Amino acid sequence: MNEYVLYFTMISLVFGAFSALKLAFRKETSNVLIGEGLMAVIIATFLVILAEIYSIAYVETVALLLLVCGPIGTIAFSKFMKKGNPAEV
């Protein structure tokens, strides 16, 4: 893979991570969940790129685990927040 493509991808992921962190630190619960989901995707993509550069096999498995656990945690947190609000029950 071209070296410049990897650098551009890494820089783009850093800017995306800052955007996700900005969303995650807002007060609304929906923004926190969106920021958390976006951050999980960004970190998993970063791990896959690192696995491609350094030829580390298990990093792709960690990225896959993160991509599976991220949405599951988001769904569990949203169900917990919905259950905790007595006005919506």
N, CA, C and O of each residue as an XYZ file, in Angstrom:
356
protein
N       0.849     -1.174      0.000
C       0.000      0.000      0.000
C       0.896      1.240      0.000
O       1.987      1.243      0.570
N       0.411      2.269     -0.643
C       1.189      3.499     -0.747
C       1.361      4.155      0.627
O       0.423      4.214      1.423
N       2.551      4.636      0.884
C       2.870      5.234      2.183
C       2.044      6.496      2.447
O       1.629      6.739      3.580
N       1.808      7.290      1.416
C       1.062      8.535      1.581
C      -0.420      8.284      1.876
O      -1.063      9.062      2.580
N      -0.941      7.204      1.337
C      -2.325      6.839      1.624
C      -2.474      6.496      3.102
O      -3.456      6.880      3.736
N      -1.514      5.783      3.641
C      -1.559      5.432      5.058
C      -1.459      6.674      5.942
O      -2.175      6.787      6.937
N      -0.575      7.606      5.581
C      -0.457      8.841      6.362
C      -1.739      9.653      6.306
O      -2.195     10.167      7.328
N      -2.319      9.771      5.127
C      -3.572     10.523      4.994
C      -4.689      9.874      5.802
O      -5.488     10.564      6.435
N      -4.741      8.547      5.777
C      -5.769      7.836      6.542
C      -5.585      8.039      8.033
O      -6.562      8.239      8.754
N      -4.356      7.993      8.504
C      -4.084      8.198      9.936
C      -4.476      9.614     10.364
O      -5.086      9.796     11.418
N      -4.133     10.599      9.564
C      -4.486     11.988      9.897
C      -5.994     12.167      9.885
O      -6.540     12.851     10.751
N      -6.673     11.568      8.926
C      -8.135     11.652      8.877
C      -8.772     11.004     10.097
O      -9.758     11.510     10.632
N      -8.205      9.883     10.535
C      -8.736      9.223     11.724
C      -8.519     10.061     12.982
O      -9.354     10.043     13.887
N      -7.422     10.785     13.048
C      -7.178     11.658     14.205
C      -8.213     12.775     14.248
O      -8.752     13.079     15.312
N      -8.497     13.391     13.099
C      -9.525     14.439     13.065
C     -10.905     13.868     13.402
O     -11.698     14.518     14.085
N     -11.188     12.666     12.929
C     -12.451     12.015     13.270
C     -12.549     11.697     14.748
O     -13.623     11.800     15.340
N     -11.420     11.308     15.354
C     -11.420     11.017     16.788
C     -11.701     12.279     17.604
O     -12.424     12.227     18.599
N     -11.134     13.406     17.186
C     -11.427     14.661     17.890
C     -12.905     15.033     17.765
O     -13.502     15.530     18.720
N     -13.490     14.797     16.606
C     -14.923     15.068     16.424
C     -15.763     14.153     17.305
O     -16.752     14.588     17.895
N     -15.370     12.885     17.394
C     -16.107     11.941     18.237
C     -15.993     12.314     19.708
O     -16.969     12.211     20.452
N     -14.815     12.745     20.130
C     -14.656     13.163     21.522
C     -15.472     14.410     21.830
O     -16.028     14.541     22.920
N     -15.543     15.320     20.875
C     -16.360     16.521     21.070
C     -17.828     16.151     21.243
O     -18.525     16.724     22.081
N     -18.293     15.190     20.446
C     -19.673     14.724     20.598
C     -19.873     13.985     21.913
O     -20.909     14.140     22.559
N     -18.904     13.193     22.311
C     -19.057     12.370     23.506
C     -19.109     13.196     24.786
O     -19.670     12.743     25.783
N     -18.538     14.396     24.779
C     -18.532     15.216     25.985
C     -19.656     16.241     26.017
O     -19.612     17.178     26.815
N     -20.656     16.082     25.168
C     -21.839     16.932     25.243
C     -22.758     16.420     26.342
O     -22.572     15.316     26.856
N     -23.749     17.227     26.698
C     -24.609     16.853     27.817
C     -25.731     15.895     27.430
O     -26.195     15.127     28.273
N     -26.175     15.923     26.178
C     -27.290     15.061     25.787
C     -26.821     13.612     25.672
O     -25.711     13.340     25.213
N     -27.673     12.700     26.090
C     -27.331     11.285     26.071
C     -27.148     10.778     24.651
O     -26.275      9.947     24.398
N     -27.961     11.267     23.720
C     -27.844     10.801     22.336
C     -26.487     11.172     21.739
O     -25.898     10.381     21.004
N     -25.991     12.364     22.048
C     -24.672     12.758     21.545
C     -23.566     11.898     22.138
O     -22.597     11.575     21.452
N     -23.700     11.530     23.390
C     -22.704     10.664     24.033
C     -22.689      9.299     23.352
O     -21.619      8.745     23.098
N     -23.866      8.755     23.056
C     -23.932      7.442     22.414
C     -23.388      7.491     20.990
O     -22.706      6.563     20.557
N     -23.681      8.556     20.265
C     -23.158      8.693     18.900
C     -21.640      8.842     18.937
O     -20.942      8.221     18.136
N     -21.123      9.650     19.851
C     -19.687      9.829     19.977
C     -18.976      8.543     20.350
O     -17.891      8.257     19.844
N     -19.587      7.769     21.233
C     -18.989      6.498     21.641
C     -18.964      5.511     20.486
O     -17.968      4.815     20.288
N     -20.031      5.443     19.732
C     -20.076      4.537     18.586
C     -19.080      4.924     17.510
O     -18.419      4.067     16.923
N     -18.977      6.226     17.252
C     -18.022      6.707     16.260
C     -16.588      6.455     16.710
O     -15.733      6.101     15.899
N     -16.329      6.634     17.981
C     -14.977      6.397     18.498
C     -14.596      4.915     18.397
O     -13.439      4.592     18.125
N     -15.546      4.026     18.611
C     -15.258      2.592     18.479
C     -14.888      2.250     17.041
O     -13.965      1.470     16.808
N     -15.595      2.821     16.082
C     -15.287      2.561     14.672
C     -13.918      3.134     14.296
O     -13.154      2.497     13.571
N     -13.615      4.325     14.786
C     -12.335      4.965     14.468
C     -11.165      4.177     15.054
O     -10.159      3.966     14.376
N     -11.290      3.744     16.299
C     -10.208      2.975     16.926
C     -10.027      1.634     16.228
O      -8.896      1.189     16.033
N     -11.125      0.984     15.850
C     -11.013     -0.295     15.154
C     -10.343     -0.122     13.793
O      -9.525     -0.952     13.397
N     -10.679      0.938     13.079
C     -10.036      1.204     11.795
C      -8.552      1.475     11.972
O      -7.729      0.999     11.189
N      -8.212      2.239     12.998
C      -6.812      2.519     13.301
C      -6.050      1.228     13.602
O      -4.910      1.063     13.168
N      -6.674      0.320     14.339
C      -6.030     -0.952     14.658
C      -5.818     -1.807     13.411
O      -4.789     -2.471     13.283
N      -6.773     -1.798     12.499
C      -6.626     -2.561     11.261
C      -5.479     -2.002     10.424
O      -4.728     -2.764      9.815
N      -5.340     -0.671     10.392
C      -4.234     -0.063      9.650
C      -2.896     -0.428     10.291
O      -1.932     -0.736      9.589
N      -2.837     -0.395     11.613
C      -1.604     -0.801     12.290
C      -1.273     -2.274     12.031
O      -0.105     -2.632     11.882
N      -2.297     -3.121     11.977
C      -2.070     -4.532     11.667
C      -1.539     -4.691     10.248
O      -0.724     -5.576      9.986
N      -1.991     -3.845      9.336
C      -1.503     -3.900      7.959
C      -0.050     -3.444      7.861
O       0.742     -4.030      7.122
N       0.293     -2.405      8.603
C       1.656     -1.869      8.537
C       2.656     -2.826      9.175
O       3.688     -3.133      8.578
N       2.360     -3.296     10.373
C       3.321     -4.084     11.138
C       3.109     -5.595     11.051
O       3.850     -6.351     11.680
N       2.126     -6.047     10.297
C       1.838     -7.476     10.097
C       1.627     -8.212     11.415
O       2.239     -9.251     11.664
N       0.765     -7.667     12.244
C       0.413     -8.293     13.517
C      -0.987     -8.901     13.352
O      -1.952     -8.181     13.099
N      -1.091    -10.205     13.494
C      -2.340    -10.906     13.188
C      -3.432    -10.676     14.239
O      -4.597    -10.509     13.879
N      -3.083    -10.665     15.504
C      -4.114    -10.613     16.542
C      -4.769     -9.243     16.669
O      -5.829     -9.136     17.286
N      -4.182     -8.206     16.115
C      -4.762     -6.861     16.222
C      -6.073     -6.784     15.449
O      -6.988     -6.067     15.855
N      -6.175     -7.509     14.350
C      -7.429     -7.533     13.600
C      -8.543     -8.187     14.415
O      -9.704     -7.789     14.309
N      -8.201     -9.178     15.220
C      -9.190     -9.811     16.090
C      -9.662     -8.845     17.170
O     -10.848     -8.812     17.498
N      -8.751     -8.066     17.719
C      -9.115     -7.055     18.716
C     -10.026     -6.002     18.090
O     -10.985     -5.557     18.720
N      -9.729     -5.603     16.855
C     -10.565     -4.622     16.163
C     -11.968     -5.178     15.924
O     -12.957     -4.464     16.084
N     -12.051     -6.441     15.544
C     -13.357     -7.064     15.336
C     -14.143     -7.145     16.636
O     -15.349     -6.897     16.655
N     -13.465     -7.488     17.714
C     -14.119     -7.521     19.021
C     -14.640     -6.139     19.411
O     -15.740     -6.015     19.949
N     -13.858     -5.118     19.143
C     -14.275     -3.753     19.442
C     -15.483     -3.351     18.607
O     -16.386     -2.681     19.107
N     -15.507     -3.756     17.334
C     -16.642     -3.435     16.472
C     -17.911     -4.173     16.895
O     -19.016     -3.694     16.638
N     -17.769     -5.321     17.534
C     -18.939     -6.054     18.009
C     -19.399     -5.518     19.363
O     -20.598     -5.353     19.588
N     -18.459     -5.246     20.260
C     -18.812     -4.814     21.614
C     -19.267     -3.354     21.676
O     -20.041     -2.989     22.561
N     -18.800     -2.519     20.754
C     -19.198     -1.107     20.752
C     -20.696     -0.912     20.606
O     -21.305     -0.266     21.459
N     -21.321     -1.449     19.552
C     -22.780     -1.307     19.424
C     -23.559     -2.026     20.515
O     -24.623     -1.559     20.923
N     -23.046     -3.155     20.993
C     -23.747     -3.858     22.071
C     -23.762     -3.005     23.337
O     -24.783     -2.927     24.020
N     -22.638     -2.366     23.653
C     -22.596     -1.473     24.810
C     -23.499     -0.262     24.634
O     -24.118      0.197     25.594
N     -23.578      0.255     23.420
C     -24.452      1.390     23.151
C     -25.915      1.011     23.339
O     -26.683      1.767     23.933
N     -26.298     -0.146     22.839
C     -27.684     -0.600     22.987
C     -28.005     -0.866     24.455
O     -29.081     -0.502     24.928
N     -27.088     -1.495     25.174
C     -27.322     -1.771     26.596
C     -27.449     -0.473     27.393
O     -28.305     -0.364     28.271
N     -26.603      0.504     27.089
C     -26.669      1.777     27.810
C     -27.965      2.511     27.506
O     -28.569      3.095     28.405
N     -28.401      2.488     26.247
C     -29.650      3.178     25.907
C     -30.854      2.491     26.541
O     -31.794      3.168     26.959
N     -30.847      1.154     26.622
C     -31.936      0.437     27.301
C     -31.953      0.769     28.791
O     -33.020      0.940     29.381
N     -30.772      0.859     29.394
C     -30.678      1.208     30.810
C     -31.199      2.623     31.056
O     -31.923      2.856     32.025
N     -30.839      3.562     30.191
C     -31.308      4.944     30.360
C     -32.809      5.045     30.139
O     -33.482      5.811     30.828
N     -33.343      4.290     29.196
C     -34.789      4.300     28.966
C     -35.535      3.693     30.138
O     -36.598      4.184     30.518
N     -34.987      2.625     30.717
C     -35.606      1.959     31.854
C     -35.557      2.824     33.101
O     -36.452      2.747     33.943
N     -34.507      3.659     33.232
C     -34.351      4.486     34.407
C     -35.241      5.711     34.420
O     -35.383      6.352     35.461
N     -35.854      6.061     33.272
C     -36.715      7.237     33.191
C     -38.168      6.815     33.461
O     -38.769      6.165     32.607
N     -38.758      7.167     34.632
C     -40.114      6.711     34.952
C     -41.187      7.372     34.103
O     -42.299      6.848     34.030
N     -40.905      8.495     33.461
C     -41.920      9.179     32.665
C     -42.226      8.410     31.381
O     -43.335      8.518     30.859
N     -41.277      7.641     30.861
C     -41.483      6.918     29.603
C     -41.986      5.501     29.807
O     -42.306      4.829     28.826
N     -42.070      5.019     31.037
C     -42.494      3.636     31.288
C     -43.957      3.523     31.301
O     -44.490      2.431     31.498
